[in-house]
Amino acid sequence: MFQHTLKENMVPASRSTRDIEVTAESLQADLSRLELQRRALERELAAVVAHLDTVQRALRALEVVMASPAAAPASEAAPETAGGAARRRVTGPAQPATRPRAGTERTYGRLTEQILEYFAQVGDADVRARDVAVALGRATDSGSINAVRSTLDRLVGTSRVRRSGRGLYRAG
């Protein structure tokens, strides 16, 4: 009877050890997966922050252009429709905002021009943002693909590229 009791006690201990090992393996797999997901989200966040910075610089540059003397006739009608924006335009310094704009255009314009050159090469074919990113030699992580997708969407907005379906783009 003593041996029988000893066996009963050993089985649960073996199961407990195995359960702990399985749980540890599962947690290790979760940790690896979550670490990859964290890195991907960090890259995507970096792309969003870069895009936000580009948009803010472009907006400041447009405010400077709108406040310049050459834009005076257009800005006379603007206070009625956007009074707060008109006051903000006048207070912004003209020279510092024009310098970042030139650097921004080079970085922003380079990807745009690369995409337009790519569409000139592929002709009248439907392509995905991922295909464009790969063709341009960019990384295929979600952040890089989203940067290409954002640029494609801006080109769609200016009618330089057409959206031919869900996630598909075609030369305009």
C-alpha positions as CSV (number, residue, x, y, z in Angstrom):
1,M,0.0,0.0,0.0
2,F,2.9,2.3,0.7
3,Q,4.2,1.9,-2.8
4,H,0.8,2.6,-4.3
5,T,0.6,5.9,-2.4
6,L,4.1,6.8,-3.5
7,K,3.2,6.2,-7.2
8,E,0.1,8.3,-6.8
9,N,2.2,11.2,-5.5
10,M,4.8,10.9,-8.2
11,V,2.3,11.1,-11.1
12,P,1.0,14.5,-10.2
13,A,4.5,15.7,-9.6
14,S,5.5,14.6,-13.1
15,R,2.4,16.2,-14.6
16,S,3.1,19.4,-12.7
17,T,6.6,19.5,-14.0
18,R,5.5,18.8,-17.5
19,D,2.7,21.4,-17.2
20,I,5.3,24.0,-16.0
21,E,7.6,23.1,-18.9
22,V,4.7,23.5,-21.4
23,T,3.7,26.8,-19.9
24,A,7.3,28.0,-20.0
25,E,7.6,27.1,-23.7
26,S,4.3,28.8,-24.4
27,L,5.4,31.9,-22.6
28,Q,8.7,31.9,-24.4
29,A,6.9,31.7,-27.8
30,D,4.6,34.5,-26.7
31,L,7.6,36.6,-25.6
32,S,9.3,36.1,-29.0
33,R,6.1,37.0,-30.9
34,L,5.4,40.0,-28.8
35,E,9.0,41.2,-29.2
36,L,8.7,41.0,-33.0
37,Q,5.4,42.8,-32.8
38,R,6.9,45.5,-30.6
39,R,9.7,46.1,-33.1
40,A,7.3,46.3,-35.9
41,L,5.1,48.8,-34.0
42,E,8.1,50.9,-33.2
43,R,9.1,51.1,-36.9
44,E,5.5,52.0,-37.8
45,L,5.4,54.6,-35.1
46,A,8.7,56.1,-36.4
47,A,7.1,56.3,-39.9
48,V,4.0,58.0,-38.6
49,V,6.1,60.5,-36.6
50,A,8.2,61.2,-39.7
51,H,5.1,61.7,-41.7
52,L,3.6,64.0,-39.1
53,D,6.8,66.1,-39.1
54,T,6.7,66.3,-42.9
55,V,3.1,67.5,-42.8
56,Q,3.8,70.0,-40.0
57,R,6.7,71.4,-42.0
58,A,4.7,71.6,-45.2
59,L,1.9,73.4,-43.3
60,R,4.3,75.9,-41.9
61,A,5.8,76.5,-45.3
62,L,2.3,77.0,-46.8
63,E,1.5,79.5,-44.0
64,V,4.7,81.5,-44.9
65,V,3.7,81.4,-48.6
66,M,0.2,82.6,-47.8
67,A,1.6,85.4,-45.6
68,S,4.0,86.7,-48.3
69,P,3.2,90.0,-50.1
70,A,2.6,88.1,-53.4
71,A,-0.2,86.2,-51.7
72,A,-1.8,89.4,-50.3
73,P,-4.9,89.5,-52.6
74,A,-5.7,85.8,-51.8
75,S,-5.2,86.4,-48.1
76,E,-7.6,89.4,-48.0
77,A,-10.5,87.0,-48.7
78,A,-9.1,84.4,-46.3
79,P,-9.9,86.1,-43.0
80,E,-13.6,85.8,-43.6
81,T,-13.4,82.0,-44.0
82,A,-10.5,81.2,-41.7
83,G,-9.9,84.2,-39.4
84,G,-7.8,82.3,-36.9
85,A,-5.6,80.8,-39.5
86,A,-5.1,84.3,-41.1
87,R,-3.8,85.7,-37.8
88,R,-1.6,82.7,-37.3
89,R,-0.1,83.2,-40.7
90,V,1.0,86.7,-40.1
91,T,2.8,86.0,-36.9
92,G,5.0,83.2,-38.3
93,P,8.7,84.0,-39.1
94,A,9.3,83.9,-42.9
95,Q,13.0,82.9,-43.2
96,P,13.3,80.0,-40.8
97,A,10.3,78.2,-42.2
98,T,11.6,78.3,-45.8
99,R,14.9,76.5,-45.0
100,P,13.3,73.3,-43.6
101,R,10.9,73.3,-46.5
102,A,13.8,72.9,-49.0
103,G,15.2,70.0,-47.1
104,T,11.8,68.5,-46.6
105,E,11.1,68.7,-50.3
106,R,14.3,66.8,-51.1
107,T,13.4,63.9,-48.8
108,Y,9.7,64.0,-49.5
109,G,10.1,64.6,-53.2
110,R,12.7,61.8,-53.7
111,L,10.3,59.0,-52.7
112,T,7.5,60.7,-54.7
113,E,9.7,60.9,-57.8
114,Q,10.9,57.3,-57.3
115,I,7.3,56.1,-57.2
116,L,6.4,58.1,-60.3
117,E,9.4,56.6,-62.2
118,Y,8.4,53.1,-61.1
119,F,4.9,53.7,-62.5
120,A,6.4,55.0,-65.8
121,Q,8.2,51.7,-66.0
122,V,5.4,49.3,-65.2
123,G,2.9,51.0,-67.5
124,D,-0.8,50.3,-67.1
125,A,-0.5,47.6,-64.5
126,D,-2.2,47.3,-61.1
127,V,0.4,47.2,-58.2
128,R,0.3,47.1,-54.4
129,A,2.2,49.4,-52.1
130,R,4.3,46.3,-51.0
131,D,5.3,45.7,-54.7
132,V,6.3,49.4,-55.0
133,A,8.4,49.2,-51.8
134,V,10.1,46.1,-53.0
135,A,10.8,47.5,-56.4
136,L,12.3,50.7,-54.8
137,G,14.6,48.6,-52.6
138,R,12.9,49.6,-49.4
139,A,12.3,47.4,-46.4
140,T,9.1,45.3,-46.4
141,D,8.1,46.0,-42.8
142,S,4.8,47.6,-42.2
143,G,6.3,51.0,-41.4
144,S,8.1,51.2,-44.8
145,I,5.1,49.9,-46.7
146,N,2.8,52.4,-44.9
147,A,5.2,55.2,-45.9
148,V,4.9,54.1,-49.5
149,R,1.2,53.8,-49.2
150,S,0.9,57.3,-47.7
151,T,2.9,58.7,-50.6
152,L,0.7,56.7,-53.1
153,D,-2.4,58.1,-51.4
154,R,-1.1,61.7,-51.7
155,L,-0.4,61.0,-55.4
156,V,-3.9,59.7,-55.8
157,G,-5.1,63.0,-54.2
158,T,-3.2,65.0,-56.8
159,S,-4.4,62.7,-59.6
160,R,-0.9,61.6,-60.5
161,V,-1.7,58.0,-59.7
162,R,-5.1,56.2,-59.7
163,R,-6.6,53.8,-57.2
164,S,-7.7,50.9,-59.3
165,G,-9.1,48.7,-56.5
166,R,-8.8,48.0,-52.8
167,G,-5.0,48.3,-52.2
168,L,-4.3,48.6,-55.9
169,Y,-2.7,51.6,-57.7
170,R,-2.2,52.3,-61.3
171,A,-0.4,55.0,-63.3
172,G,-2.6,58.0,-63.7
